[in-house]
Amino acid sequence: MLAAGSASAQSQETGWYLELGPAHVEFSEAAKVAVAGNPIPDSDAILSNNQTVAAGLGYRFDNNFSVIGIIGVPPTTKLKGAGSLAGMDVGEVTYGPAFVALNYHFPTTGAFKPYIGAGINYTVIFDTEDGNDISNFDAEDTSGALLRAGFEYRFNENHGFFVSANKIFISTTATGTVPAFGGAPVKADIDLDPLIIHAGWVLRF
């Protein structure tokens, strides 16, 4: 009887699961800007934070390990100058972050199920729009490492609530021209390093 009960408990920790809910993207940006190849002292950039909806499909291998892939509805961030470029309207970027992560689930017996994980992110740039001060604005796709931590609170065997914090280490290069400087080329190397907070409903099946 004990062996049968243990096998049943183990089987409940394997299989597919779906996560769905709102996500908040908080950038931790820093930039170095050059115009016509000349670095601009004390230049920086600011990106607007975003809200979106994200979904993840995961598979639980056993009591301790799972893998998940997460994508979101592409949000749009506004890029503005900061530091010595404060007030510059650079443009807008519509982007789609996606990542795959391996998770370690801590052994627990209650409804609270914490975990940590690591993985790889790839962010696709879907569209860019010129700002008032920059023409021919463009930005590159980017990829980087991911660290995450979160928990699931189970209401029953199949349904629960989850929260995850996902720190992504990525940078991109943005380019354009400056009409006010006779169309001189501008280039910005930007560290993005967003923190994505994702929460919502989890369904196990």
C-alpha positions as CSV (number, residue, x, y, z in Angstrom):
1,M,0.0,0.0,0.0
2,L,2.8,2.4,0.9
3,A,4.6,1.7,-2.4
4,A,1.4,2.2,-4.4
5,G,0.8,5.5,-2.6
6,S,4.3,6.7,-3.3
7,A,4.0,5.8,-7.0
8,S,0.7,7.7,-7.2
9,A,2.3,10.8,-5.6
10,Q,5.2,10.6,-8.0
11,S,2.9,10.3,-11.1
12,Q,1.1,13.6,-10.0
13,E,4.5,15.4,-10.5
14,T,5.0,14.4,-14.1
15,G,3.3,15.7,-17.2
16,W,2.4,18.9,-19.1
17,Y,1.3,22.2,-17.6
18,L,0.1,25.6,-18.9
19,E,0.7,29.0,-17.4
20,L,-1.3,32.1,-18.5
21,G,-1.5,35.6,-17.1
22,P,-0.3,39.2,-17.2
23,A,3.4,40.1,-17.3
24,H,5.2,43.3,-16.3
25,V,8.5,44.2,-18.1
26,E,10.8,46.4,-16.0
27,F,13.9,47.6,-17.9
28,S,17.3,48.2,-16.2
29,E,18.8,50.1,-19.1
30,A,22.1,51.8,-19.7
31,A,23.4,53.1,-23.1
32,K,26.4,54.5,-24.8
33,V,25.7,56.7,-27.8
34,A,27.9,57.9,-30.6
35,V,27.1,60.4,-33.5
36,A,29.1,60.1,-36.7
37,G,31.4,57.8,-34.7
38,N,32.1,60.3,-31.9
39,P,31.0,59.2,-28.4
40,I,28.6,61.6,-26.7
41,P,29.8,62.2,-23.1
42,D,27.3,61.3,-20.3
43,S,24.8,60.0,-22.9
44,D,22.2,57.5,-21.8
45,A,18.7,56.2,-22.7
46,I,15.4,55.4,-21.0
47,L,13.0,52.8,-22.1
48,S,9.3,52.8,-21.0
49,N,8.2,49.7,-19.0
50,N,5.5,47.5,-20.4
51,Q,2.6,45.3,-19.5
52,T,1.5,42.4,-21.6
53,V,0.0,38.9,-21.5
54,A,2.3,35.8,-21.6
55,A,1.8,32.1,-21.8
56,G,4.1,29.2,-21.0
57,L,4.0,25.5,-21.8
58,G,6.0,23.3,-19.5
59,Y,6.7,19.6,-18.8
60,R,7.4,18.2,-15.4
61,F,9.9,15.4,-15.6
62,D,9.7,14.3,-11.9
63,N,9.4,15.8,-8.5
64,N,12.4,18.1,-8.9
65,F,12.9,19.1,-12.6
66,S,10.8,20.7,-15.3
67,V,11.3,22.7,-18.5
68,I,9.1,25.5,-19.8
69,G,8.9,27.8,-22.8
70,I,7.3,31.2,-22.5
71,I,6.2,33.7,-25.1
72,G,4.2,37.0,-24.8
73,V,2.0,39.3,-26.8
74,P,4.6,41.7,-28.3
75,P,4.6,45.0,-26.4
76,T,5.9,48.4,-27.5
77,T,8.5,50.4,-25.6
78,K,9.3,54.1,-26.1
79,L,13.0,55.0,-26.2
80,K,14.1,58.4,-25.1
81,G,17.5,60.1,-24.5
82,A,18.8,60.6,-21.0
83,G,21.8,62.2,-19.4
84,S,23.3,64.7,-21.9
85,L,20.6,63.6,-24.4
86,A,17.7,64.2,-22.0
87,G,14.5,65.1,-23.8
88,M,15.5,63.4,-27.1
89,D,12.6,61.5,-28.7
90,V,14.4,58.5,-30.2
91,G,11.5,56.1,-31.3
92,E,9.4,53.1,-30.5
93,V,10.3,49.4,-30.6
94,T,7.8,46.5,-30.7
95,Y,9.5,43.4,-29.5
96,G,8.7,39.8,-28.7
97,P,10.6,38.1,-25.8
98,A,10.6,34.3,-25.7
99,F,12.6,32.0,-23.5
100,V,13.2,28.4,-22.5
101,A,14.2,27.5,-19.0
102,L,15.1,24.5,-16.9
103,N,13.6,24.6,-13.4
104,Y,14.5,23.0,-10.1
105,H,11.5,22.4,-7.7
106,F,12.3,22.3,-4.0
107,P,10.8,19.3,-2.2
108,T,7.6,20.2,-0.4
109,T,4.5,18.5,0.9
110,G,2.1,21.4,1.0
111,A,0.3,23.5,-1.6
112,F,3.2,26.0,-1.8
113,K,5.7,24.8,-4.5
114,P,8.8,27.1,-4.9
115,Y,11.4,26.8,-7.7
116,I,14.4,28.3,-9.3
117,G,15.6,28.1,-12.8
118,A,17.9,29.2,-15.6
119,G,17.6,29.4,-19.4
120,I,18.1,31.3,-22.6
121,N,16.1,34.2,-24.0
122,Y,15.7,35.4,-27.6
123,T,14.0,38.7,-28.2
124,V,12.7,39.5,-31.7
125,I,12.3,43.1,-32.9
126,F,9.1,43.1,-34.9
127,D,8.8,46.8,-35.7
128,T,10.4,50.2,-35.1
129,E,9.0,53.7,-35.4
130,D,11.0,56.9,-35.8
131,G,10.8,59.5,-33.0
132,N,10.7,63.2,-33.4
133,D,14.5,63.6,-33.3
134,I,15.7,60.4,-35.1
135,S,15.1,59.1,-38.6
136,N,15.7,55.6,-40.0
137,F,15.5,54.2,-36.5
138,D,16.2,50.5,-36.2
139,A,17.2,47.9,-33.5
140,E,18.7,44.4,-33.6
141,D,17.3,41.2,-32.3
142,T,19.1,40.0,-29.2
143,S,19.6,36.9,-27.0
144,G,21.0,36.2,-23.6
145,A,20.9,34.3,-20.3
146,L,18.0,34.1,-18.0
147,L,17.7,33.5,-14.2
148,R,14.3,32.9,-12.6
149,A,12.6,32.1,-9.3
150,G,8.9,31.6,-8.5
151,F,6.3,29.5,-6.9
152,E,3.1,27.7,-7.6
153,Y,0.2,27.5,-5.1
154,R,-2.0,24.6,-5.9
155,F,-5.8,24.7,-5.3
156,N,-6.1,21.0,-6.3
157,E,-4.3,18.4,-8.5
158,N,-4.9,20.3,-11.8
159,H,-5.3,24.0,-10.9
160,G,-3.2,26.6,-9.2
161,F,-1.8,30.1,-9.1
162,F,1.8,31.0,-10.0
163,V,4.2,33.9,-9.7
164,S,7.6,34.1,-11.4
165,A,10.4,36.7,-11.5
166,N,12.6,36.4,-14.6
167,K,15.8,38.4,-14.9
168,I,17.1,38.5,-18.5
169,F,20.6,39.7,-19.4
170,I,20.5,41.1,-22.9
171,S,21.7,44.1,-24.9
172,T,21.0,45.5,-28.4
173,T,22.3,48.0,-30.9
174,A,20.0,50.8,-32.1
175,T,20.9,52.9,-35.2
176,G,19.4,55.9,-37.0
177,T,20.2,59.3,-38.4
178,V,19.9,62.8,-36.8
179,P,18.2,65.3,-39.1
180,A,19.3,68.2,-36.8
181,F,22.9,67.2,-37.5
182,G,22.5,67.0,-41.3
183,G,21.5,63.3,-41.2
184,A,24.6,62.2,-39.3
185,P,24.5,58.5,-38.3
186,V,23.8,57.7,-34.7
187,K,24.5,54.4,-32.9
188,A,23.5,53.4,-29.4
189,D,24.7,50.2,-27.6
190,I,22.0,49.6,-25.0
191,D,22.0,47.2,-22.1
192,L,18.4,46.2,-21.5
193,D,18.5,43.6,-18.7
194,P,14.7,43.5,-18.1
195,L,13.0,41.9,-15.1
196,I,9.8,40.2,-16.1
197,I,7.2,39.5,-13.4
198,H,4.7,37.0,-14.6
199,A,1.6,35.8,-12.6
200,G,-1.6,34.0,-13.3
201,W,-3.3,30.6,-13.6
202,V,-1.6,27.3,-14.0
203,L,-3.4,24.2,-15.4
204,R,-1.8,20.8,-15.2
205,F,-2.9,18.1,-17.6
